[in-house]
Amino acid sequence: MEFHTSNLPIIINTSYPTVAILTSTNHSSFVIHLLKDYFPKSKIIVDSPSEIKRVQHAHLIILLKVDNSAIEGSFSIQNGNISNCPAINIVGGGIAGVVYAVRALQTKIKQEDSIFIDSLTIHEFPSLPYRFFWTWDHSTNWYLEQHGLQEIGFANSYTKPEDGFLNDYFRLIDYMSIHRINGLTIYGFLRDSHGGIESAQVICNYAKERGVRIFPGVGINCYGGIYWEGSHPYHLSNWLKKHPFLRAEFSQPSEFNLPDFQRLHLPETFYLNAACPSKPENINYHVEALQWLAETFDIGGINFETGDYGICQCSTCNKRRNIHQQWSVHDMAEVYPQLFTAVKKMKSDAWLICESYWDNLLDLDALAPLSDLPTDSIYQFCINRHYWQQLKSQLTSEHVKKLPQPINILRTHMGSQWQQERYTFVGKRFSEMMRLAYQTGLKGATIFGEVSSFNPINEINYLAFARFGYDSTLTWESFLQNDLAYLFGGSEAALNFIDLFHTEPRILKSAIDKAREIANQYTGDIYRRWVWLQNRLFQKLYMQ
C-alpha cells in the first residue's frame, strides 16, 4: 500500500470519521496530542507504519515521519491517497521539523459539519539553521504571577519560588516551539533552589518533544562550572574548596565593564570562583562533569564559556599567553578539544556552542587560535550596539569565509538589559541582523529571551528574530503586513503602536488619548496590547 500524491483538497463528510496516524515516533508524544486536538470530532487511531493494512478503512490517514538526515526544522506536507483513502504525508527534519509541519497543517484544516483540508504541497526549510534564545534562570520572567522576579545580574541567587523555574521555562519553550526558535541556552540550569536535577530533566524532556534543544550554560573553570549552585560535587566552588591549589590566580575585578552599559559592581561571591586552566586536574574534573551532564539529561547541546571576568595570571598560564584582559581565546584552544570530545562520546548529536566573546568578529588575528578547535562545533560571536553599525557596514561573505571555523553565529546583547534595552523596540535591528547573517554566510544568531511576550514590544522583537531567521528573504513590509498587522489590528495600526511607544515626553497626554481611541475599536488580545501601551505611556508621564 503506497502513498500517491495528489493536488486535490481533502473533503470528509462522514460524521465522527476515523483518522489514522501512522508513525514510528512515541504514540503519546506532543505532536500526536496536537494532531488529536485538530480533529476533536473524530476517532483517532495511532499505529506504526507497518500496520497500515489495519487502518485501510479509515477516512483519513496521516503519515508522520521524522527524518534525522534532513535539515533540522525543515519539513514537507503533501496531500495524496493510499488505496483510495485520503492521506497526508508529513516528513520533518528532526523532531523540530515534525512539530513545525503539524502546526502548519492546523492552519489548513477547516471543520464544521465536514472536514476540509486545502490542497497541500508544502516544502519549507530554515534560511538560518541556528536560531537560539539565551537566558539566565533568575531573570527569565515568563510567569509574571509570582514573587522574586529579577531583571539583571550574572552572580545572582534565585529568589522565586522553587516551581518558578518550571513555570517560567514551560511558557518560554511553548513560545519558541510555536515560532520555530530551536535552541535555548540556560545559565543556572542546575540549581538546588529550583529543583536541581529533577527539574532540569523535566525541562529537557518538555523542550525536546516541542522541537527545542536545551543548552545548559556551563562555565569551564568559571561561572559555577557544570552545576551552577548547590551541594553537588560538580559545582565548581565545591571542587575548589577541596582543592584550593587548583584555583586561578587573579584578583576578581570590582566592576564589570561592557560597552553601552553603565559600570556593574561585582560582589564578593563564590559564584565567580575560578580554576586555573593550566592544571590538568581541572581538565579531568570538567571531562568527568560534562560526561555526567550528557548522560543524565536529554540535552540538545551545551553552551560553553571560559569566563569574561578575568583570566588566570599564574606563571604557567602566563607562559602560554602573556595577556591581561577579561577573557582568553588561547585558554579556549587549550581546554576545549578534550572537553568537546568527551561530550561527543556520550551524545554524538549534541550541538556544542563555543562562546567567542564580543566585538571581535572582524579581527581575524585575534580569532586565529580558534583554528585549533573542532570544526563541527558552533562558534558564537557576541556583538554590542556600538559595534553593530561597524559590523553592518564591514562584514562580507569573503570575510566570513576567512574565519577560523566553518560554523559561525552571532549573539547580541542588543534588546537586553546589558545594553539598557530590555524593554526597547529593536525588531528592525533584529530583522537586519538576520538578513546580514544569511547574506554573508553566517549560520544563525542568538538573542536574549528572558522577557515574557506579554510585553508587546518584546513580542515584536522576538517575532522579527524568528521570522527573519527562518526566512531571511522577507522584507520588513511583508513582516508588517503578515505578522504585526494580526497583532495590532492592521499594518497602519502596528506602525501607530511603534510610533506611540516612542512618544516624546511633551506630547504624552495626546499619545495616551490616541492609544485609548484605537484600543476601543478592538477586543481580545489586540485590545490587551493597546491597553498595555496606554499603561506604558502613563508610566512615562507619571515619572516626569
C-alpha positions as CSV (number, residue, x, y, z in Angstrom):
1,M,0.0,0.0,0.0
2,E,1.8,3.1,-1.3
3,F,1.2,6.8,-0.9
4,H,0.3,8.6,-4.1
5,T,0.5,12.3,-4.3
6,S,-2.5,14.5,-5.3
7,N,-3.2,18.2,-5.9
8,L,-6.8,17.8,-4.7
9,P,-8.1,19.1,-1.4
10,I,-9.4,16.5,1.1
11,I,-13.1,16.6,2.0
12,I,-14.6,14.2,4.6
13,N,-18.4,14.4,5.0
14,T,-18.8,11.5,7.4
15,S,-19.9,12.3,11.0
16,Y,-17.4,11.1,13.6
17,P,-14.8,9.9,11.0
18,T,-11.8,7.7,11.7
19,V,-8.4,9.4,11.4
20,A,-5.4,7.1,11.5
21,I,-2.0,8.4,12.4
22,L,0.9,6.1,11.3
23,T,4.2,7.0,12.9
24,S,7.4,5.4,14.4
25,T,7.5,8.2,17.0
26,N,6.2,7.9,20.5
27,H,2.5,7.4,20.3
28,S,1.9,9.6,23.3
29,S,4.2,12.4,22.1
30,F,3.4,16.1,21.9
31,V,2.8,16.1,18.2
32,I,0.3,13.2,18.5
33,H,-1.6,15.2,21.1
34,L,-1.5,18.2,18.7
35,L,-3.0,16.1,15.9
36,K,-5.7,14.7,18.1
37,D,-6.7,18.2,19.1
38,Y,-7.1,19.2,15.4
39,F,-9.7,16.5,14.9
40,P,-11.9,16.8,18.1
41,K,-15.0,15.1,16.4
42,S,-13.0,12.1,15.0
43,K,-12.0,8.7,16.2
44,I,-8.2,8.7,16.4
45,I,-6.1,5.6,15.8
46,V,-2.3,5.8,16.3
47,D,-0.2,2.9,14.9
48,S,3.1,2.1,13.3
49,P,3.6,2.4,9.5
50,S,4.0,-1.4,9.3
51,E,0.3,-1.7,10.4
52,I,-1.1,0.2,7.5
53,K,-3.4,-2.6,6.4
54,R,-5.2,-2.4,9.8
55,V,-6.3,1.1,9.1
56,Q,-7.1,0.9,5.4
57,H,-10.8,1.6,6.2
58,A,-10.0,4.9,7.9
59,H,-11.5,8.1,6.4
60,L,-8.1,9.9,6.6
61,I,-4.6,8.5,7.0
62,I,-1.8,10.8,8.2
63,L,1.8,9.5,7.7
64,L,4.2,11.1,10.2
65,K,7.9,10.6,9.7
66,V,11.0,12.1,11.5
67,D,13.9,12.3,9.0
68,N,17.1,12.9,11.0
69,S,19.2,13.2,7.9
70,A,17.3,16.3,6.7
71,I,18.0,19.8,7.8
72,E,16.6,20.2,11.3
73,G,13.5,22.3,11.2
74,S,12.7,21.6,7.5
75,F,9.5,19.9,6.6
76,S,7.2,18.8,3.8
77,I,3.4,18.2,3.7
78,Q,1.8,16.5,0.7
79,N,-1.8,15.6,0.1
80,G,-2.5,12.2,-1.6
81,N,-4.1,8.9,-1.1
82,I,-3.4,5.3,0.0
83,S,-5.6,2.7,-1.7
84,N,-8.2,5.5,-2.5
85,C,-8.2,6.6,1.2
86,P,-7.4,10.4,1.5
87,A,-3.9,10.7,3.1
88,I,-1.4,13.4,4.2
89,N,2.3,12.6,4.2
90,I,4.3,14.7,6.7
91,V,8.1,14.5,6.8
92,G,10.1,16.6,9.2
93,G,13.8,17.3,9.6
94,G,14.2,16.1,13.2
95,I,11.5,16.5,15.8
96,A,11.5,20.2,15.3
97,G,10.6,19.7,11.6
98,V,7.7,17.5,12.5
99,V,6.4,19.9,15.1
100,Y,6.6,22.8,12.6
101,A,4.8,20.7,10.0
102,V,2.0,19.7,12.3
103,R,1.4,23.3,13.4
104,A,1.4,24.4,9.7
105,L,-1.2,21.7,9.0
106,Q,-3.5,23.2,11.6
107,T,-3.9,26.4,9.6
108,K,-5.1,24.4,6.6
109,I,-7.9,22.4,8.3
110,K,-11.5,23.8,8.3
111,Q,-14.1,21.9,10.2
112,E,-17.8,22.4,10.6
113,D,-20.2,19.6,9.6
114,S,-17.4,18.2,7.4
115,I,-13.6,18.3,7.3
116,F,-12.0,20.3,4.6
117,I,-8.2,20.4,4.1
118,D,-6.7,22.6,1.4
119,S,-4.6,21.1,-1.4
120,L,-1.2,20.8,0.2
121,T,2.2,20.7,-1.4
122,I,4.4,22.5,1.1
123,H,8.2,22.3,1.4
124,E,9.9,24.7,3.9
125,F,13.4,24.9,5.3
126,P,15.2,27.4,7.5
127,S,17.4,30.1,6.0
128,L,19.5,30.0,9.1
129,P,19.7,26.6,10.9
130,Y,20.6,28.1,14.3
131,R,18.0,30.4,15.9
132,F,18.6,30.5,19.7
133,F,17.4,32.2,22.8
134,W,19.9,32.9,25.7
135,T,18.8,33.2,29.3
136,W,19.7,33.3,33.0
137,D,17.3,31.4,35.2
138,H,16.9,34.2,37.8
139,S,16.0,37.0,35.2
140,T,13.8,34.9,32.9
141,N,10.4,36.2,33.7
142,W,7.7,34.4,31.6
143,Y,5.4,33.6,34.5
144,L,4.6,37.0,35.9
145,E,2.2,35.9,38.8
146,Q,5.0,35.1,41.2
147,H,7.3,36.9,43.6
148,G,11.1,37.2,43.3
149,L,11.4,38.5,39.7
150,Q,14.8,40.0,38.8
151,E,16.0,41.8,35.7
152,I,19.7,41.8,35.7
153,G,22.8,40.2,37.0
154,F,25.1,37.2,36.5
155,A,26.1,36.3,40.0
156,N,22.6,36.2,41.5
157,S,20.8,33.9,43.9
158,Y,17.4,32.5,42.9
159,T,14.6,34.4,44.6
160,K,11.5,33.0,43.0
161,P,9.5,30.0,44.4
162,E,11.1,26.6,43.7
163,D,8.5,25.9,41.0
164,G,9.1,29.2,39.3
165,F,11.8,27.7,37.2
166,L,9.3,25.3,35.5
167,N,6.6,27.9,35.4
168,D,8.9,30.3,33.5
169,Y,10.5,27.9,31.1
170,F,7.4,25.9,30.2
171,R,5.9,29.2,28.9
172,L,9.1,30.2,27.1
173,I,9.5,26.8,25.4
174,D,5.9,26.9,24.2
175,Y,6.5,30.2,22.6
176,M,9.7,29.1,21.0
177,S,8.1,25.9,19.6
178,I,5.3,27.9,18.0
179,H,7.7,30.4,16.4
180,R,10.4,28.0,15.2
181,I,13.2,29.1,17.6
182,N,15.1,25.9,18.0
183,G,17.6,26.3,20.8
184,L,17.6,27.6,24.4
185,T,20.7,28.4,26.5
186,I,20.0,28.3,30.2
187,Y,22.6,29.6,32.7
188,G,21.6,28.4,36.1
189,F,20.3,25.2,34.5
190,L,21.2,23.3,37.6
191,R,20.5,24.9,41.0
192,D,19.3,23.2,44.2
193,S,16.9,26.0,45.0
194,H,14.7,25.4,41.9
195,G,14.6,21.6,41.8
196,G,18.1,20.6,40.9
197,I,18.5,17.5,38.7
198,E,14.8,16.6,38.6
199,S,13.5,20.0,37.4
200,A,16.3,20.2,34.8
201,Q,15.3,16.7,33.4
202,V,11.7,17.8,33.2
203,I,12.7,20.9,31.2
204,C,14.8,18.9,28.8
205,N,12.1,16.4,28.1
206,Y,9.4,19.0,27.7
207,A,11.5,21.0,25.3
208,K,12.7,18.1,23.2
209,E,9.1,17.0,22.4
210,R,8.4,20.5,21.2
211,G,11.4,20.8,18.9
212,V,13.5,23.0,21.2
213,R,17.1,22.0,22.1
214,I,18.2,22.8,25.6
215,F,21.8,24.0,26.0
216,P,22.9,24.1,29.6
217,G,25.2,27.1,30.0
218,V,28.4,25.8,31.6
219,G,31.5,27.7,32.8
220,I,34.7,25.9,32.2
221,N,36.9,26.9,35.1
222,C,34.4,29.7,35.9
223,Y,30.7,30.6,36.4
224,G,30.0,27.7,38.8
225,G,31.2,25.0,36.4
226,I,28.6,22.5,35.3
227,Y,26.3,22.7,38.4
228,W,25.6,26.4,39.0
229,E,24.6,26.4,42.7
230,G,24.2,23.7,45.3
231,S,25.8,20.9,47.2
232,H,26.6,18.8,44.2
233,P,30.3,17.8,43.5
234,Y,30.2,19.3,40.0
235,H,29.6,22.8,41.4
236,L,33.0,24.4,40.9
237,S,33.2,26.1,44.2
238,N,32.8,22.8,46.0
239,W,35.7,21.4,43.9
240,L,37.9,24.4,44.7
241,K,37.2,24.2,48.4
242,K,38.5,20.6,48.4
243,H,41.5,21.5,46.1
244,P,42.4,25.2,46.8
245,F,45.7,24.8,45.0
246,L,43.8,24.5,41.7
247,R,42.3,28.0,41.9
248,A,43.1,30.6,39.3
249,E,45.4,33.3,40.4
250,F,43.8,36.6,39.7
251,S,42.1,39.4,41.6
252,Q,38.4,39.5,41.0
253,P,37.6,42.9,39.4
254,S,35.4,45.2,41.4
255,E,33.3,46.1,38.4
256,F,32.3,44.6,35.1
257,N,32.8,46.8,32.0
258,L,30.6,46.3,29.0
259,P,30.2,48.7,26.0
260,D,26.9,50.7,26.0
261,F,26.3,49.9,29.7
262,Q,27.0,51.6,33.0
263,R,29.6,50.0,35.3
264,L,28.3,47.0,37.1
265,H,29.8,46.5,40.5
266,L,30.6,42.9,41.4
267,P,30.0,41.5,44.8
268,E,32.4,39.2,46.6
269,T,30.8,35.9,45.9
270,F,31.6,32.2,45.5
271,Y,29.6,32.3,42.2
272,L,32.6,33.9,40.5
273,N,35.3,31.5,41.8
274,A,37.6,30.4,39.0
275,A,40.0,27.5,38.4
276,C,43.4,27.5,36.6
277,P,43.1,26.3,33.0
278,S,46.7,25.0,33.0
279,K,46.1,22.5,35.8
280,P,45.4,19.0,34.3
281,E,43.4,18.1,37.4
282,N,40.9,20.8,36.4
283,I,40.6,19.5,32.9
284,N,40.0,15.9,34.1
285,Y,37.4,17.2,36.6
286,H,35.5,19.0,33.8
287,V,35.6,16.0,31.5
288,E,34.0,13.9,34.2
289,A,31.4,16.5,34.9
290,L,30.5,17.0,31.3
291,Q,30.1,13.3,30.7
292,W,27.8,13.2,33.6
293,L,25.8,16.1,32.2
294,A,25.4,14.5,28.8
295,E,24.4,11.2,30.3
296,T,22.0,12.5,32.9
297,F,20.0,14.9,30.8
298,D,18.4,14.7,27.4
299,I,20.1,17.9,26.3
300,G,20.4,19.2,22.8
301,G,23.9,20.6,23.3
302,I,26.0,22.8,25.6
303,N,26.8,26.5,25.6
304,F,30.5,26.8,26.7
305,E,32.2,29.7,28.3
306,T,35.7,30.1,29.8
307,G,34.8,33.3,31.7
308,D,34.7,37.0,30.9
309,Y,35.6,38.5,34.3
310,G,39.4,37.9,34.3
311,I,41.9,35.2,33.4
312,C,44.4,33.3,35.5
313,Q,47.8,35.0,35.8
314,C,49.8,32.2,37.3
315,S,53.3,31.6,35.9
316,T,52.2,28.6,33.8
317,C,49.3,30.4,32.2
318,N,51.5,33.5,31.5
319,K,54.0,31.3,29.7
320,R,51.2,30.2,27.4
321,R,49.8,33.6,26.8
322,N,51.0,36.9,28.1
323,I,47.8,38.9,28.1
324,H,45.7,40.8,30.7
325,Q,42.1,41.0,29.7
326,Q,38.6,39.8,30.6
327,W,38.8,36.6,28.5
328,S,41.3,34.5,26.6
329,V,40.8,32.8,23.2
330,H,44.1,30.9,23.9
331,D,42.5,29.3,27.0
332,M,39.6,28.1,24.8
333,A,42.1,26.5,22.4
334,E,43.9,24.9,25.4
335,V,40.9,23.3,27.1
336,Y,38.0,22.8,24.7
337,P,39.2,20.0,22.4
338,Q,39.4,17.4,25.1
339,L,36.1,18.6,26.6
340,F,34.2,18.6,23.3
341,T,35.5,15.1,22.5
342,A,34.2,13.8,25.9
343,V,30.7,15.2,25.3
344,K,30.5,13.8,21.8
345,K,31.4,10.3,23.0
346,M,28.3,10.5,25.3
347,K,26.0,12.3,22.9
348,S,27.1,12.4,19.3
349,D,24.3,14.6,18.1
350,A,24.9,17.4,20.6
351,W,25.4,20.9,19.3
352,L,28.4,22.4,21.1
353,I,28.5,26.2,21.2
354,C,31.7,27.9,21.9
355,E,31.2,31.5,23.3
356,S,33.9,33.5,21.5
357,Y,33.0,36.8,23.3
358,W,32.3,40.2,22.0
359,D,33.0,42.8,19.3
360,N,35.9,40.8,17.7
361,L,34.3,39.2,14.7
362,L,36.1,41.5,12.2
363,D,39.5,40.8,13.9
364,L,40.9,37.7,12.2
365,D,44.3,37.9,14.0
366,A,42.6,37.9,17.4
367,L,40.5,34.9,16.4
368,A,43.3,32.8,15.0
369,P,43.7,30.5,18.0
370,L,40.2,29.2,17.3
371,S,41.6,27.3,14.3
372,D,42.9,24.6,16.7
373,L,39.3,23.8,17.8
374,P,36.9,21.1,16.4
375,T,35.3,22.1,13.1
376,D,31.9,20.6,13.9
377,S,31.3,23.0,16.8
378,I,29.3,26.2,16.7
379,Y,31.3,29.4,17.2
380,Q,29.3,32.2,18.7
381,F,30.4,35.9,18.4
382,C,28.7,38.4,20.6
383,I,28.0,41.9,19.3
384,N,27.1,45.1,21.2
385,R,25.1,48.0,20.0
386,H,28.1,50.3,19.3
387,Y,29.7,47.5,17.2
388,W,26.6,46.8,15.2
389,Q,27.0,49.7,12.8
390,Q,30.6,48.8,12.1
391,L,29.6,45.1,11.5
392,K,26.7,46.0,9.3
393,S,28.9,48.1,7.0
394,Q,32.1,45.9,7.0
395,L,31.0,42.2,7.3
396,T,31.1,40.4,4.0
397,S,30.8,36.9,2.8
398,E,34.5,37.0,1.9
399,H,35.4,37.8,5.5
400,V,33.2,35.0,6.8
401,K,34.9,32.5,4.6
402,K,38.2,33.5,6.2
403,L,37.0,32.9,9.8
404,P,38.9,30.1,11.6
405,Q,35.9,27.8,11.7
406,P,33.1,27.0,9.3
407,I,30.0,27.2,11.6
408,N,29.7,30.7,13.0
409,I,26.7,32.5,14.5
410,L,26.1,35.9,16.1
411,R,24.9,36.6,19.6
412,T,23.8,40.0,20.6
413,H,23.3,42.0,23.8
414,M,21.0,44.3,21.8
415,G,17.5,44.2,23.2
416,S,18.7,43.1,26.6
417,Q,19.5,44.6,30.0
418,W,23.2,44.6,29.0
419,Q,22.6,47.4,26.6
420,Q,19.9,49.1,28.7
421,E,17.4,47.8,26.1
422,R,15.5,45.1,27.9
423,Y,12.2,46.7,27.0
424,T,13.3,48.6,23.9
425,F,12.0,48.2,20.3
426,V,14.8,46.5,18.4
427,G,12.8,44.4,16.0
428,K,14.0,46.3,12.9
429,R,17.6,45.8,14.0
430,F,17.0,42.1,14.5
431,S,15.5,41.8,11.0
432,E,18.6,43.4,9.6
433,M,20.9,41.2,11.7
434,M,19.3,38.0,10.5
435,R,19.4,39.1,6.8
436,L,23.0,40.1,7.2
437,A,23.9,36.7,8.7
438,Y,22.2,35.0,5.8
439,Q,23.7,37.1,3.1
440,T,27.3,36.8,4.5
441,G,27.2,33.0,5.2
442,L,26.8,33.0,8.9
443,K,24.6,30.2,10.2
444,G,22.4,31.9,12.7
445,A,22.1,34.1,15.8
446,T,21.2,34.2,19.5
447,I,19.3,36.8,21.3
448,F,18.1,37.2,24.9
449,G,14.7,35.6,25.5
450,E,14.1,36.5,29.2
451,V,11.1,38.8,28.9
452,S,7.6,37.4,28.5
453,S,5.9,38.0,25.2
454,F,3.1,39.6,27.3
455,N,5.1,42.7,26.6
456,P,4.1,43.7,23.0
457,I,7.4,45.4,22.3
458,N,9.4,42.3,23.2
459,E,6.8,40.2,21.3
460,I,7.6,42.3,18.1
461,N,11.4,41.8,18.7
462,Y,11.0,38.0,19.1
463,L,8.8,37.7,16.1
464,A,11.2,39.7,13.9
465,F,14.1,37.4,15.1
466,A,12.1,34.3,14.5
467,R,10.5,35.1,11.1
468,F,13.7,36.6,9.5
469,G,15.7,33.7,10.9
470,Y,13.5,31.1,9.3
471,D,13.0,33.0,6.1
472,S,15.8,35.6,5.7
473,T,14.4,36.7,2.3
474,L,11.5,38.5,4.0
475,T,11.1,42.3,3.8
476,W,10.1,44.5,6.7
477,E,7.0,45.4,4.8
478,S,5.9,41.8,4.4
479,F,6.6,41.1,8.0
480,L,4.5,44.2,9.0
481,Q,1.6,43.0,6.8
482,N,1.7,39.3,7.5
483,D,2.6,39.3,11.2
484,L,2.3,42.6,13.0
485,A,-1.0,43.5,11.4
486,Y,-2.6,40.5,13.0
487,L,-1.3,41.6,16.5
488,F,-2.4,45.2,16.4
489,G,-5.4,45.5,14.1
490,G,-3.7,46.2,10.8
491,S,-0.5,47.4,9.3
492,E,-1.2,51.0,9.9
493,A,-2.2,50.2,13.5
494,A,1.1,48.4,14.0
495,L,3.0,51.4,12.8
496,N,1.0,53.6,15.1
497,F,1.7,51.4,18.0
498,I,5.5,51.6,17.4
499,D,5.4,55.3,16.9
500,L,3.3,55.9,20.0
501,F,5.6,53.8,22.1
502,H,8.4,56.2,21.2
503,T,6.4,59.3,22.0
504,E,8.3,62.4,23.2
505,P,7.6,63.5,26.8
506,R,6.0,66.8,25.8
507,I,3.1,65.1,23.9
508,L,2.4,62.0,26.1
509,K,-1.1,63.1,27.0
510,S,-2.2,63.3,23.4
511,A,-0.5,59.9,22.7
512,I,-2.4,58.3,25.5
513,D,-5.7,59.6,24.1
514,K,-4.9,58.3,20.7
515,A,-3.9,54.9,22.1
516,R,-7.2,54.8,24.0
517,E,-9.2,55.7,20.9
518,I,-7.5,52.9,18.9
519,A,-7.9,50.4,21.7
520,N,-11.6,50.9,21.9
521,Q,-12.0,49.6,18.4
522,Y,-10.9,46.1,19.3
523,T,-11.4,43.2,21.8
524,G,-9.3,40.3,22.9
525,D,-5.5,40.3,22.6
526,I,-5.4,43.2,20.2
527,Y,-7.2,45.3,22.9
528,R,-4.9,43.9,25.6
529,R,-1.8,45.1,23.6
530,W,-3.2,48.6,23.2
531,V,-4.1,48.8,26.9
532,W,-0.6,47.8,27.7
533,L,0.7,50.7,25.6
534,Q,-1.6,53.1,27.5
535,N,-0.2,51.9,30.8
536,R,3.4,52.3,29.5
537,L,2.7,55.8,28.4
538,F,1.0,56.7,31.7
539,Q,4.1,55.4,33.5
540,K,6.3,57.7,31.4
541,L,4.1,60.6,32.2
542,Y,4.0,59.8,35.9
543,M,7.8,59.6,36.1
544,Q,8.3,63.0,34.6
